[in-house]
Amino acid sequence: MTDETFEHLTQATTGSTTGNYLVYFHPARPSPLLLQTLSSLFSDEALDLPSLGVVLASLSTTSSPLTASRFSPALAPGLPALLFLARGRLYQHDVPTDEASTTSLAAFLAGGYLSTSSLPIPPPPSFLAALLKERVPPHVLGGGVAAVLLLLVGAGATRGGKRKSS
C-alpha cells in the first residue's frame, strides 16, 4: 500500500466495505529475517486470515509519510507495528514473534479485539494538509492554488450572515 492507495483499498473511514485490514507498518527496509518470520507466521494454519475476513497489507512509513503521519499516535511505540482496522476503529497488536504470539493474534482477529481498547480511525489528510506536510515550495504551486485558497478564506468569512458594510 502507499499514500495514494491506502484509503481506496481499505475504505477505513467510509465503512470498511472492503473488509477488515491487518496492516503491517514498517520502515523502508525491514530486516529480511523479520520478513521471513512474518511470512511463516501468517502462512500458519492457526492464522487463517481469509476465513476470519481479514486482509493482510503492508505499508512502508518511509515511502508513505502521509499515511504514517495520519496513524502516528498508534505508531508511537515504534516500528514495526500491526494495526487492525475494523468497524471504523483501529486496534493495536504486537507483531508476532513465535507460535504463542501467533495464536494470540488469531484469537484477537477472531473477535478478541472487541474487548480491547481502540481509537477512531483518523481521517485522511485534506488536500491542503497534504501539501503542507509535503512542504511544497510556493513557486511550484503557482498562482492558481493561492487564488483558490483566497476564495476559500473569503467564502468562510462570509458564511453565516451578511458582511458588515463600512
C-alpha positions as CSV (number, residue, x, y, z in Angstrom):
1,M,0.0,0.0,0.0
2,T,1.0,3.6,-0.5
3,D,-0.3,7.1,0.4
4,E,-2.2,7.1,-2.9
5,T,-3.9,3.7,-2.4
6,F,-4.4,3.3,1.3
7,E,-7.8,4.9,1.7
8,H,-9.1,3.5,-1.6
9,L,-8.2,-0.1,-0.7
10,T,-9.1,-0.1,3.0
11,Q,-12.1,2.3,2.9
12,A,-11.1,2.8,6.5
13,T,-13.1,6.0,7.1
14,T,-16.1,5.1,4.9
15,G,-17.2,1.9,6.5
16,S,-14.5,-0.7,5.6
17,T,-16.7,-2.2,3.0
18,T,-13.7,-4.0,1.5
19,G,-13.2,-5.9,4.7
20,N,-11.1,-5.7,7.9
21,Y,-7.4,-4.9,7.4
22,L,-4.4,-6.0,9.3
23,V,-1.8,-3.6,8.3
24,Y,1.9,-4.1,9.0
25,F,3.6,-0.7,9.2
26,H,7.4,-1.0,8.7
27,P,10.4,1.2,8.0
28,A,11.7,1.4,4.4
29,R,13.7,-1.7,4.7
30,P,12.5,-4.2,7.2
31,S,15.1,-6.9,8.0
32,P,15.0,-10.0,5.8
33,L,14.8,-12.1,9.0
34,L,11.7,-10.2,10.2
35,L,10.0,-10.6,6.8
36,Q,10.8,-14.3,6.7
37,T,9.4,-14.7,10.3
38,L,6.2,-12.8,9.5
39,S,5.7,-14.7,6.2
40,S,6.0,-18.1,8.0
41,L,3.7,-16.9,10.9
42,F,1.0,-15.6,8.6
43,S,1.0,-18.8,6.5
44,D,0.5,-20.8,9.7
45,E,-2.8,-22.7,9.8
46,A,-3.6,-21.1,13.2
47,L,-3.8,-17.8,11.5
48,D,-6.2,-18.4,8.6
49,L,-6.8,-14.8,7.6
50,P,-9.3,-15.3,4.8
51,S,-11.6,-17.4,7.0
52,L,-11.5,-14.5,9.5
53,G,-12.4,-12.0,6.8
54,V,-9.1,-10.2,7.3
55,V,-7.0,-8.8,4.5
56,L,-3.3,-8.5,5.2
57,A,-1.4,-5.5,3.9
58,S,1.9,-3.7,4.5
59,L,2.9,-0.1,4.3
60,S,6.4,1.5,4.4
61,T,6.3,4.5,6.6
62,T,9.3,6.0,4.8
63,S,7.7,5.9,1.3
64,S,4.2,6.7,2.6
65,P,4.8,9.6,5.0
66,L,1.2,11.0,4.9
67,T,-0.4,7.7,6.0
68,A,2.4,7.2,8.6
69,S,1.6,10.7,9.9
70,R,-2.1,10.0,9.9
71,F,-1.6,7.0,12.1
72,S,1.3,8.4,14.2
73,P,-0.5,8.2,17.6
74,A,-0.9,4.5,17.1
75,L,2.6,4.0,15.8
76,A,4.2,6.0,18.7
77,P,5.5,2.9,20.5
78,G,7.7,2.2,17.4
79,L,8.1,0.1,14.3
80,P,7.3,-2.4,13.1
81,A,3.7,-2.3,14.2
82,L,0.5,-4.1,13.5
83,L,-2.8,-2.2,13.3
84,F,-6.1,-3.9,12.8
85,L,-8.7,-1.7,11.1
86,A,-12.3,-2.8,11.7
87,R,-15.7,-1.1,12.1
88,G,-14.2,2.4,11.9
89,R,-11.8,1.7,14.7
90,L,-8.1,0.8,14.9
91,Y,-6.7,-1.8,17.3
92,Q,-3.1,-2.4,18.1
93,H,-1.5,-5.7,18.4
94,D,2.1,-6.8,18.9
95,V,4.0,-8.1,15.9
96,P,4.0,-11.9,16.4
97,T,7.5,-13.4,17.0
98,D,6.6,-17.0,17.8
99,E,3.9,-19.6,17.8
100,A,2.3,-18.4,21.1
101,S,2.0,-14.9,19.8
102,T,0.6,-16.1,16.5
103,T,-2.1,-18.0,18.5
104,S,-2.8,-14.8,20.4
105,L,-3.1,-12.8,17.2
106,A,-5.5,-15.4,15.8
107,A,-7.8,-15.1,18.9
108,F,-7.5,-11.3,18.6
109,L,-8.6,-11.3,15.0
110,A,-11.4,-13.8,15.6
111,G,-13.2,-11.3,17.8
112,G,-10.9,-10.7,20.8
113,Y,-10.2,-7.2,19.5
114,L,-13.7,-6.2,20.6
115,S,-12.7,-6.4,24.2
116,T,-9.6,-4.3,23.8
117,S,-9.1,-0.5,23.7
118,S,-9.3,1.1,20.3
119,L,-9.0,4.5,18.7
120,P,-11.2,6.0,15.9
121,I,-9.5,5.7,12.5
122,P,-8.2,9.2,11.8
123,P,-9.5,10.8,8.6
124,P,-7.2,11.1,5.6
125,P,-5.4,14.4,5.4
126,S,-7.1,17.2,3.5
127,F,-5.5,18.4,0.2
128,L,-4.1,21.5,2.0
129,A,-2.7,19.4,4.9
130,A,-1.1,17.1,2.4
131,L,0.5,20.0,0.6
132,L,1.7,21.5,3.9
133,K,3.1,18.1,5.1
134,E,5.0,17.7,1.8
135,R,6.3,21.2,2.2
136,V,5.7,22.0,-1.4
137,P,7.5,25.3,-2.3
138,P,5.0,28.1,-3.2
139,H,6.7,28.7,-6.6
140,V,5.9,25.1,-7.6
141,L,2.2,25.6,-6.8
142,G,1.8,28.7,-8.9
143,G,-0.8,31.4,-8.5
144,G,-3.8,29.1,-9.1
145,V,-3.6,27.4,-5.8
146,A,-3.1,30.7,-4.0
147,A,-6.2,32.1,-5.7
148,V,-8.3,29.1,-4.7
149,L,-7.1,29.4,-1.1
150,L,-8.1,33.1,-1.1
151,L,-11.5,32.2,-2.4
152,L,-12.0,29.6,0.3
153,V,-10.9,32.0,3.0
154,G,-13.2,34.7,1.6
155,A,-16.1,32.2,1.4
156,G,-15.5,31.3,5.1
157,A,-15.6,34.9,6.1
158,T,-19.0,35.5,4.5
159,R,-20.6,32.3,5.8
160,G,-23.2,32.6,8.4
161,G,-24.6,36.0,7.6
162,K,-24.1,39.3,5.8
163,R,-20.9,41.1,5.8
164,K,-20.8,44.4,7.6
165,S,-20.6,47.4,5.3
166,S,-18.3,50.3,6.1
